[in-house]
Amino acid sequence: MFRGFTLILLLLTVVLGALAPTLAQDVIELEAWVAFSDHRYDWAVDTADRFNALHDDINITMVSVVDYDTIVNNYTLGREDGTYPEIVQLFDAALQFAVDSDWFSYAEEIIAGRDEVLGHPVDFDDIIPVISNYYTVDGVWASVAWNTSTPIMYYNVELLEQAGIMELPLTWADILDACAALQPLVDDGTISACASWPFSGWFIEQWLAQQNEYMVNNENGRAGRATEFNLDTDAYRAIAEFYRELYTNGYFIFEGQDQWGPPTQTFNSGKVAIMMSSSAAARAISEGAAATGFTLETTGMAYNQDAPGGWLGNILGGATMWISNGLSPEVEDAAMAFLLFFSNTENSASWHTASGYVPVRNSSIELLKNLEPGNELLWDIPSGARVDIEAADWYAAFPNFLTASTQLGNSTVNNATRGSTYGTFQQSRPYYNGLVEAYMLNGGDLDAMIAETNAELTELLQEYNFLFADE
Amino acid sequence: MEEIVYIVHPIVVTLVGAALGAVYFAFLRWQTQVGSLNASLVVGAIAGAIGATMLTAPLGYCMFQDGQSDEDVIVGWIMVTLGLLLTLNIGSVILWRYFRGQRLLPRGDTTPGAFRGRFGFVYAMAVLSPTILVLIYFVYLPMLDTLRFSTFLARFGAPRTRFICVSNFSRMLGDLDYHSNLFLSFALSFGIIIIAMSLALLIASMLNQPIRGANIYRTLLIWPYAISPIVAGSIFGLLLGTESGIVNRVLDLAFGVKVPWLVTVPAAQVSVVLASVWNVIGFNILFYTAGLQTIPKDLLESASIDGASAWQRFARITFPLLSPFTFFLIVTNTIYAFFDTFGLIFVLTRGGPTESTFTAMYRVYVTGILASDIGKSTAQSLILFLIVVGITIFQFRVGQRRVQYGNY
């Protein structure tokens, strides 16, 4: 008797389990992977909930994945066994791979000329051109811009003033001068060193662009598929020498490759005067500065004053949202509608206040300059909810948040500042960053180091091209 | 059809294997004075021929073809050697068991009556099949894939792959970076094993004393092992940051110094070893505590009545009786140090500064997962696999003679 009952129960479970998907079929379930886990993830979840509230038949679930690199790896492995999300956030370094892999449907092709998708307006012209340009592949708008950033400098104004520096440093030479002036504060134990920032390959890419130099041939892979590395340049050498000078003089605290947390903590606690980071950290660093009680000011990323053309411009950084291919038209539309909502005027403005990422729409900047009560745009980190921005002009009240937009707006757009695109981007970063690290720490024969690394990276790139490029 | 030109012809390879096999078996025959010489020669030649070709033939002897580099040919001969080691060892064991009239497989401790009868075998297989299927699907088939991929230029998501014979391996022969990764793996592993085991033995001995709250200490001491290496790395990252780390904060307040733990040599290597030791030591303490409890008290008491000092009791009684545990721990710690520390390194140092903590397993992870370069990374992982198999065999050979099992 008991056995029979168990059997019936088991059968019932199986049948119900099989039926469940069909019963719930009227709701389209979508997963979106993003590379955040702090308050920026909370913002994304909140915004997805807002979208879900508008659409009874769509449910977007946000999934937090460790970081940019991991998200690409997990998605790649997921493609092998069929467990990948409908929407994925991919960073700039994965652009070529995203194109080559043939795993994504392009936004413009999904939209197919419509003015709106499920009630969410497209309004492509509103997106800031430098941003839409970056993610346009073969003339087609491929992914949806969401978090766009650029490196900027962060300064502890009181410390600089204590050292007698009244103007914020703008160039490498300014930084070295400021560090020399700050040395007495280091000696008397007020601060630990002049500067610290994450030792990231991203900054090297940016500094090459500023000096109008390419990372790879064929104009950074923008005029044709890149086939060779281009490290043997004065611009790259200058970067290595700058780091070496900072380090050997004891101006710079090195905390290891790609360690973003420790330098930020050091700066936030007032133990160094100068820090470089993504504009995306503007909100977190503002909070840190306020907590420690110092005045924070920002400028554009310091540049090489000796470069032939001076400062040319910076590359757009950050990531965009890609839609997996092979989805049904309904699911594709749901994903597209969500991304349009996610990056609409209000949400893009709110996202900017939550992080420091540049608003991707002109209308968002306008909105932030002409605020009215009841705007509900400011992300309140402790409560995890949107509250009103009380100022009438966000940028007037928080000028540090304007620096990134200004830097990108003033950038000359050419194939150096559009940034490089090639298949082994992720793989190569630790090489050209590691070379500068090795030279900074130990010195050595820079030319020989460059020749060796350049050859190695070229070989990897050619192997990649052999496997991916059209024959 | 185009004729393939060989640098070393497959027939030569086969003959060399056969000759070596015959000579080795003849030598064994002379040494043991058991069995017939002719049979030894014939079986030895067959085993040798199989050994020489078993790894090279599936690749079509490509490494011996014209146009391959010297390194490829060297890798080819290494493959011949590995094949020979395998077939000659197995072959000699089987042949001499036959010569001595023994069963080919030693009879295990089977309980009489289990799985006997007409459907005994079927029933046994039915019971075992879930495990076997899981093992086949999740362990053995991926291993075959690893073997296959190691001969390819391949990347995740790529529309095509390319067979490149043994280039992934021969490239490593001349790659000085890889050699230093390997050397580092040995050096760090050695440090981890020595410190983790001696410290564990010390702590376990202390725990074995009648002290109040021993159970609490025991639990607290074991829990680091329950933490994954990644998390252990994060914890040590918070502790050891140059400016933001807690350790330097304390050192600075107490002595006015800050140690750049993670960004200078050899401090970074020491940090990786210490973090790994902390991570694995709970496991060792667990086994040593269990081991110490198996040592009969009366033995130690009588030794002490006979006037043996505490050190003598430890060196002459406790340590030898713990040898099965020590042996087991050496094997498992070797595997931990070689294969499981990469997550910790990833979080703690990213292999830096200047690749000074870039172990061979971390290289496998970086190449295969971070860079999707699966051909190279599978080749690297096979090298590591062979090294650990080699170490383990060595440990069994050397260890077993000194390990004392048995009844006391």
Chai-1 contact restraints between the chains, C-beta under 6 A:
chainA,res_idxA,chainB,res_idxB,connection_type,confidence,min_distance_angstrom,max_distance_angstrom,comment,restraint_id
A,N73,B,I369,contact,1.0,0.0,6.0,A-B,restraint_1
A,T76,B,F156,contact,1.0,0.0,6.0,A-B,restraint_2
A,T76,B,G157,contact,1.0,0.0,6.0,A-B,restraint_3
A,S101,B,G157,contact,1.0,0.0,6.0,A-B,restraint_4
A,S192,B,E243,contact,1.0,0.0,6.0,A-B,restraint_5
A,I253,B,E243,contact,1.0,0.0,6.0,A-B,restraint_6
A,F254,B,V263,contact,1.0,0.0,6.0,A-B,restraint_7
A,E255,B,T242,contact,1.0,0.0,6.0,A-B,restraint_8
A,G256,B,L262,contact,1.0,0.0,6.0,A-B,restraint_9
A,G256,B,V263,contact,1.0,0.0,6.0,A-B,restraint_10
A,G256,B,T349,contact,1.0,0.0,6.0,A-B,restraint_11
A,G256,B,G352,contact,1.0,0.0,6.0,A-B,restraint_12
A,Q257,B,R350,contact,1.0,0.0,6.0,A-B,restraint_13
A,Q257,B,G352,contact,1.0,0.0,6.0,A-B,restraint_14
A,D258,B,R350,contact,1.0,0.0,6.0,A-B,restraint_15
A,P262,B,G241,contact,1.0,0.0,6.0,A-B,restraint_16
A,P262,B,S244,contact,1.0,0.0,6.0,A-B,restraint_17
A,Q265,B,S244,contact,1.0,0.0,6.0,A-B,restraint_18
A,T266,B,E243,contact,1.0,0.0,6.0,A-B,restraint_19
A,T266,B,S244,contact,1.0,0.0,6.0,A-B,restraint_20
A,K271,B,E243,contact,1.0,0.0,6.0,A-B,restraint_21
A,Q427,B,A371,contact,1.0,0.0,6.0,A-B,restraint_22
A,A438,B,T354,contact,1.0,0.0,6.0,A-B,restraint_23
A,L441,B,P353,contact,1.0,0.0,6.0,A-B,restraint_24
A,L441,B,T354,contact,1.0,0.0,6.0,A-B,restraint_25
A,E463,B,L153,contact,1.0,0.0,6.0,A-B,restraint_26
A,L467,B,R155,contact,1.0,0.0,6.0,A-B,restraint_27
A,L467,B,A158,contact,1.0,0.0,6.0,A-B,restraint_28
A,L467,B,R160,contact,1.0,0.0,6.0,A-B,restraint_29
A,F468,B,A158,contact,1.0,0.0,6.0,A-B,restraint_30
